[in-house]
Amino acid sequence: MRRRSLGGSTTGRPAARSVALTLAAALYAAPFASAAETYPWCMIYQDMTGATACYYTSYEQCRVSAAGGNGGICLQNPAYREPQRSAPGSAPKTRRAR
């Protein structure tokens, strides 16, 4: 009796493509479902679930976590937007109450 993979093939290549697509989709979907603050780095767990953890402030912090037994890869968070900073010397304008 031959077993078929979910991808419909017995070679495993379509299954690998579907895992890659699932990981990519998870990377893009996870930050939008998270809370208000987003972080610049995400780790995608390599446990075939496509779970992501997007709460790393630096690549080095992410890599330490991935190397610590979590077995993931670190990628930039596509939903992260760097905070806007005002130009040097320009103070925010305030209105005085009359």
Rosetta constraint file for C-alpha pairs under 8 A:
AtomPair CA 3 CA 10 HARMONIC 7.32 0.50
AtomPair CA 4 CA 8 HARMONIC 6.05 0.50
AtomPair CA 4 CA 9 HARMONIC 6.15 0.50
AtomPair CA 4 CA 10 HARMONIC 5.57 0.50
AtomPair CA 5 CA 9 HARMONIC 5.88 0.50
AtomPair CA 5 CA 10 HARMONIC 6.07 0.50
AtomPair CA 5 CA 12 HARMONIC 7.17 0.50
AtomPair CA 5 CA 15 HARMONIC 7.03 0.50
AtomPair CA 6 CA 15 HARMONIC 6.80 0.50
AtomPair CA 7 CA 12 HARMONIC 7.74 0.50
AtomPair CA 7 CA 14 HARMONIC 5.47 0.50
AtomPair CA 7 CA 15 HARMONIC 4.99 0.50
AtomPair CA 7 CA 18 HARMONIC 7.28 0.50
AtomPair CA 8 CA 14 HARMONIC 7.69 0.50
AtomPair CA 9 CA 13 HARMONIC 7.78 0.50
AtomPair CA 9 CA 14 HARMONIC 6.71 0.50
AtomPair CA 9 CA 15 HARMONIC 7.77 0.50
AtomPair CA 12 CA 16 HARMONIC 6.26 0.50
AtomPair CA 13 CA 17 HARMONIC 6.37 0.50
AtomPair CA 14 CA 18 HARMONIC 6.18 0.50
AtomPair CA 15 CA 19 HARMONIC 6.20 0.50
AtomPair CA 16 CA 20 HARMONIC 6.25 0.50
AtomPair CA 17 CA 21 HARMONIC 6.16 0.50
AtomPair CA 18 CA 22 HARMONIC 6.00 0.50
AtomPair CA 19 CA 23 HARMONIC 6.13 0.50
AtomPair CA 19 CA 48 HARMONIC 7.05 0.50
AtomPair CA 19 CA 50 HARMONIC 7.75 0.50
AtomPair CA 20 CA 24 HARMONIC 6.20 0.50
AtomPair CA 21 CA 25 HARMONIC 6.06 0.50
AtomPair CA 22 CA 26 HARMONIC 6.04 0.50
AtomPair CA 22 CA 50 HARMONIC 6.35 0.50
AtomPair CA 23 CA 27 HARMONIC 6.15 0.50
AtomPair CA 23 CA 44 HARMONIC 7.25 0.50
AtomPair CA 23 CA 50 HARMONIC 4.83 0.50
AtomPair CA 23 CA 51 HARMONIC 7.78 0.50
AtomPair CA 24 CA 28 HARMONIC 6.47 0.50
AtomPair CA 25 CA 29 HARMONIC 5.97 0.50
AtomPair CA 26 CA 30 HARMONIC 5.61 0.50
AtomPair CA 26 CA 50 HARMONIC 6.13 0.50
AtomPair CA 26 CA 51 HARMONIC 6.91 0.50
AtomPair CA 26 CA 52 HARMONIC 6.90 0.50
AtomPair CA 27 CA 31 HARMONIC 7.24 0.50
AtomPair CA 27 CA 42 HARMONIC 7.75 0.50
AtomPair CA 27 CA 44 HARMONIC 7.32 0.50
AtomPair CA 27 CA 52 HARMONIC 6.53 0.50
AtomPair CA 27 CA 77 HARMONIC 7.49 0.50
AtomPair CA 27 CA 78 HARMONIC 7.91 0.50
AtomPair CA 28 CA 32 HARMONIC 7.43 0.50
AtomPair CA 28 CA 77 HARMONIC 7.93 0.50
AtomPair CA 28 CA 78 HARMONIC 6.62 0.50
AtomPair CA 28 CA 79 HARMONIC 7.38 0.50
AtomPair CA 29 CA 33 HARMONIC 6.60 0.50
AtomPair CA 30 CA 34 HARMONIC 6.38 0.50
AtomPair CA 30 CA 52 HARMONIC 6.82 0.50
AtomPair CA 30 CA 54 HARMONIC 7.83 0.50
AtomPair CA 31 CA 38 HARMONIC 6.88 0.50
AtomPair CA 31 CA 54 HARMONIC 6.85 0.50
AtomPair CA 31 CA 77 HARMONIC 7.48 0.50
AtomPair CA 31 CA 78 HARMONIC 7.98 0.50
AtomPair CA 31 CA 79 HARMONIC 5.97 0.50
AtomPair CA 32 CA 79 HARMONIC 7.06 0.50
AtomPair CA 34 CA 38 HARMONIC 7.63 0.50
AtomPair CA 38 CA 54 HARMONIC 7.21 0.50
AtomPair CA 38 CA 55 HARMONIC 7.03 0.50
AtomPair CA 38 CA 79 HARMONIC 7.19 0.50
AtomPair CA 38 CA 80 HARMONIC 5.64 0.50
AtomPair CA 38 CA 81 HARMONIC 7.88 0.50
AtomPair CA 39 CA 54 HARMONIC 6.07 0.50
AtomPair CA 39 CA 55 HARMONIC 5.19 0.50
AtomPair CA 39 CA 56 HARMONIC 5.83 0.50
AtomPair CA 39 CA 57 HARMONIC 5.82 0.50
AtomPair CA 39 CA 77 HARMONIC 6.95 0.50
AtomPair CA 39 CA 80 HARMONIC 5.97 0.50
AtomPair CA 40 CA 54 HARMONIC 7.54 0.50
AtomPair CA 40 CA 55 HARMONIC 7.66 0.50
AtomPair CA 40 CA 56 HARMONIC 6.61 0.50
AtomPair CA 40 CA 57 HARMONIC 5.92 0.50
AtomPair CA 40 CA 58 HARMONIC 7.06 0.50
AtomPair CA 40 CA 76 HARMONIC 5.84 0.50
AtomPair CA 40 CA 77 HARMONIC 5.13 0.50
AtomPair CA 40 CA 78 HARMONIC 7.98 0.50
AtomPair CA 40 CA 80 HARMONIC 5.36 0.50
AtomPair CA 40 CA 81 HARMONIC 7.87 0.50
AtomPair CA 41 CA 54 HARMONIC 5.86 0.50
AtomPair CA 41 CA 55 HARMONIC 6.66 0.50
AtomPair CA 41 CA 56 HARMONIC 5.04 0.50
AtomPair CA 41 CA 57 HARMONIC 6.25 0.50
AtomPair CA 41 CA 58 HARMONIC 6.31 0.50
AtomPair CA 41 CA 59 HARMONIC 6.27 0.50
AtomPair CA 41 CA 62 HARMONIC 6.94 0.50
AtomPair CA 41 CA 74 HARMONIC 6.76 0.50
AtomPair CA 41 CA 75 HARMONIC 5.89 0.50
AtomPair CA 41 CA 76 HARMONIC 4.62 0.50
AtomPair CA 41 CA 77 HARMONIC 5.05 0.50
AtomPair CA 42 CA 52 HARMONIC 6.57 0.50
AtomPair CA 42 CA 53 HARMONIC 5.42 0.50
AtomPair CA 42 CA 54 HARMONIC 3.96 0.50
AtomPair CA 42 CA 55 HARMONIC 6.48 0.50
AtomPair CA 42 CA 56 HARMONIC 6.35 0.50
AtomPair CA 42 CA 62 HARMONIC 7.14 0.50
AtomPair CA 42 CA 74 HARMONIC 5.59 0.50
AtomPair CA 42 CA 75 HARMONIC 5.42 0.50
AtomPair CA 42 CA 76 HARMONIC 6.03 0.50
AtomPair CA 42 CA 77 HARMONIC 5.57 0.50
AtomPair CA 43 CA 52 HARMONIC 5.59 0.50
AtomPair CA 43 CA 53 HARMONIC 5.20 0.50
AtomPair CA 43 CA 54 HARMONIC 6.34 0.50
AtomPair CA 43 CA 62 HARMONIC 6.43 0.50
AtomPair CA 43 CA 66 HARMONIC 7.19 0.50
AtomPair CA 43 CA 72 HARMONIC 5.85 0.50
AtomPair CA 43 CA 73 HARMONIC 5.37 0.50
AtomPair CA 43 CA 74 HARMONIC 4.41 0.50
AtomPair CA 43 CA 75 HARMONIC 6.37 0.50
AtomPair CA 44 CA 50 HARMONIC 6.35 0.50
AtomPair CA 44 CA 51 HARMONIC 5.93 0.50
AtomPair CA 44 CA 52 HARMONIC 4.46 0.50
AtomPair CA 44 CA 53 HARMONIC 6.56 0.50
AtomPair CA 44 CA 72 HARMONIC 5.24 0.50
AtomPair CA 44 CA 73 HARMONIC 5.39 0.50
AtomPair CA 44 CA 74 HARMONIC 6.48 0.50
AtomPair CA 44 CA 75 HARMONIC 7.78 0.50
AtomPair CA 45 CA 49 HARMONIC 7.46 0.50
AtomPair CA 45 CA 50 HARMONIC 6.18 0.50
AtomPair CA 45 CA 51 HARMONIC 5.62 0.50
AtomPair CA 45 CA 52 HARMONIC 6.11 0.50
AtomPair CA 45 CA 53 HARMONIC 7.98 0.50
AtomPair CA 45 CA 70 HARMONIC 6.75 0.50
AtomPair CA 45 CA 71 HARMONIC 6.13 0.50
AtomPair CA 45 CA 72 HARMONIC 4.18 0.50
AtomPair CA 45 CA 73 HARMONIC 6.71 0.50
AtomPair CA 46 CA 50 HARMONIC 6.98 0.50
AtomPair CA 46 CA 70 HARMONIC 7.98 0.50
AtomPair CA 46 CA 71 HARMONIC 5.78 0.50
AtomPair CA 46 CA 72 HARMONIC 5.04 0.50
AtomPair CA 46 CA 73 HARMONIC 7.37 0.50
AtomPair CA 47 CA 71 HARMONIC 7.76 0.50
AtomPair CA 54 CA 77 HARMONIC 6.93 0.50
AtomPair CA 56 CA 61 HARMONIC 6.23 0.50
AtomPair CA 56 CA 62 HARMONIC 5.69 0.50
AtomPair CA 57 CA 61 HARMONIC 6.90 0.50
AtomPair CA 57 CA 62 HARMONIC 7.90 0.50
AtomPair CA 58 CA 62 HARMONIC 6.47 0.50
AtomPair CA 59 CA 63 HARMONIC 6.17 0.50
AtomPair CA 59 CA 74 HARMONIC 7.02 0.50
AtomPair CA 60 CA 64 HARMONIC 6.21 0.50
AtomPair CA 61 CA 65 HARMONIC 6.48 0.50
AtomPair CA 62 CA 66 HARMONIC 6.18 0.50
AtomPair CA 62 CA 74 HARMONIC 6.14 0.50
AtomPair CA 63 CA 67 HARMONIC 5.94 0.50
AtomPair CA 63 CA 73 HARMONIC 7.56 0.50
AtomPair CA 63 CA 74 HARMONIC 6.51 0.50
AtomPair CA 64 CA 68 HARMONIC 6.02 0.50
AtomPair CA 65 CA 69 HARMONIC 7.44 0.50
AtomPair CA 65 CA 70 HARMONIC 6.60 0.50
AtomPair CA 66 CA 70 HARMONIC 4.97 0.50
AtomPair CA 66 CA 71 HARMONIC 5.10 0.50
AtomPair CA 66 CA 72 HARMONIC 4.89 0.50
AtomPair CA 66 CA 73 HARMONIC 6.59 0.50
AtomPair CA 66 CA 74 HARMONIC 7.62 0.50
AtomPair CA 67 CA 71 HARMONIC 6.23 0.50
AtomPair CA 67 CA 72 HARMONIC 7.63 0.50
AtomPair CA 86 CA 90 HARMONIC 6.79 0.50
AtomPair CA 86 CA 91 HARMONIC 7.87 0.50
